[in-house]
């Protein structure tokens, strides 16, 4: 009778139970940390695509204002930012930087009847090109960031 009372009155965890809890938490952390890293990388890529689409939209706005019947290339700073068509987009991988304003460009190819094909070369400041994509690739999800 005394022995049953002593067993019911135990408080706390044994060393083995504590070790089991630590092992389970370690396994959960080993699974979660790489997954979170992948989510962050995927989110930054999606931000690059959204910025690329915004730059293309600014180029389209300028094209519709000028209505040219020829192919041309617009640069981010000289042709879009300074003319007021776009605020400089922030690089999602370095929030203190914008894209390279002199190298990031949109190539506009005149097809016919005032239809155009837009291709963007997105360049990180001091890091090189992130990718060259058509507007169709951005919208369809086929665009890939260069490593």
C-alpha positions in Angstrom: 0.0 0.0 0.0 2.8 2.4 0.9 4.6 1.5 -2.3 1.6 2.3 -4.5 1.3 5.7 -2.8 5.0 6.4 -3.5 4.6 5.6 -7.2 1.6 7.8 -7.7 3.3 10.7 -6.0 6.3 10.9 -8.5 6.9 14.3 -10.1 9.3 15.2 -12.9 10.9 13.3 -15.7 13.5 10.6 -15.7 16.8 11.2 -17.6 15.7 8.7 -20.3 12.4 10.5 -20.9 14.2 13.9 -21.1 16.7 12.4 -23.6 13.8 11.0 -25.7 12.2 14.5 -25.8 15.5 16.1 -26.9 16.0 13.5 -29.7 12.4 14.1 -31.0 13.0 17.9 -31.0 16.3 17.4 -32.9 14.6 15.3 -35.6 11.9 18.0 -36.0 14.5 20.7 -36.3 16.5 18.6 -38.8 13.4 18.4 -41.0 12.2 22.0 -40.6 15.3 24.0 -41.1 16.0 22.9 -44.7 12.4 23.3 -45.5 12.4 26.9 -44.3 15.5 27.7 -46.3 13.7 26.4 -49.4 10.7 28.5 -48.7 12.8 31.6 -48.3 14.7 31.0 -51.6 11.4 30.4 -53.4 10.0 33.6 -52.1 13.0 35.6 -53.2 12.7 34.1 -56.7 9.0 35.1 -56.8 10.0 38.6 -55.8 12.4 38.8 -58.7 9.7 37.7 -61.1 7.2 40.3 -59.7 9.9 43.0 -60.1 10.6 41.9 -63.6 6.9 42.0 -64.5 6.6 45.5 -62.9 9.6 46.7 -65.1 7.9 45.2 -68.2 4.7 47.0 -67.3 6.5 50.3 -67.0 8.1 49.7 -70.4 4.6 48.9 -71.8 3.3 52.1 -70.4 6.1 54.1 -72.0 5.5 52.3 -75.3 1.8 53.1 -75.2 2.6 56.8 -74.6 5.1 57.0 -77.5 3.5 54.4 -79.8 6.6 53.6 -81.8 6.6 51.3 -84.8 10.1 49.9 -84.3 12.0 47.6 -81.9 13.9 49.3 -79.1 15.5 48.7 -75.7 14.7 50.6 -72.6 17.1 50.7 -69.7 15.8 50.7 -66.1 17.3 54.1 -65.0 17.6 56.3 -68.0 14.4 55.2 -69.8 12.0 54.2 -67.0 13.0 55.6 -63.6 14.2 59.0 -64.6 11.2 59.5 -66.9 8.8 58.7 -64.1 7.4 55.4 -65.3 8.7 53.4 -62.4 10.2 53.7 -58.9 13.5 51.8 -58.6 12.5 48.2 -57.5 14.3 46.9 -54.4 16.5 43.7 -54.8 14.8 41.1 -52.5 18.2 39.5 -51.7 19.7 42.8 -50.5 17.1 45.2 -49.3 19.6 48.1 -49.4 20.2 47.7 -53.1 18.2 48.2 -56.3 18.9 46.3 -59.5 21.7 47.5 -61.7 20.1 50.6 -63.3 22.4 50.8 -66.2 22.4 47.0 -67.1 18.8 46.0 -66.4 16.9 46.5 -69.6 13.7 45.6 -71.5 14.0 44.7 -75.1 10.8 45.5 -77.0 10.4 43.8 -80.3 7.9 45.3 -82.7 5.8 42.6 -84.4 3.0 44.2 -86.4 -0.1 46.3 -85.9 1.3 47.8 -82.8 1.9 44.5 -81.0 5.2 44.0 -79.1 7.2 41.2 -77.5 8.8 42.2 -74.2 12.1 40.5 -73.0 13.7 41.6 -69.8 17.3 41.2 -68.6 17.3 41.6 -64.8 20.7 42.4 -63.4 21.7 42.6 -59.7 24.0 45.5 -58.8 27.5 44.1 -58.8 26.3 40.5 -59.0 25.5 39.9 -62.7 22.4 38.8 -64.5 19.6 37.0 -62.6 17.9 36.0 -65.8 16.6 36.9 -69.2 12.9 36.2 -69.6 10.1 36.9 -72.0 6.8 38.2 -70.5 5.2 34.9 -71.5 7.7 33.0 -69.5 7.1 35.1 -66.4 3.3 34.8 -66.7 3.4 31.0 -67.3 5.8 30.3 -64.5 8.5 28.9 -66.8 11.1 31.6 -65.9 14.1 30.3 -63.9 16.6 32.4 -61.8 20.2 31.8 -62.9 22.4 30.4 -60.1 
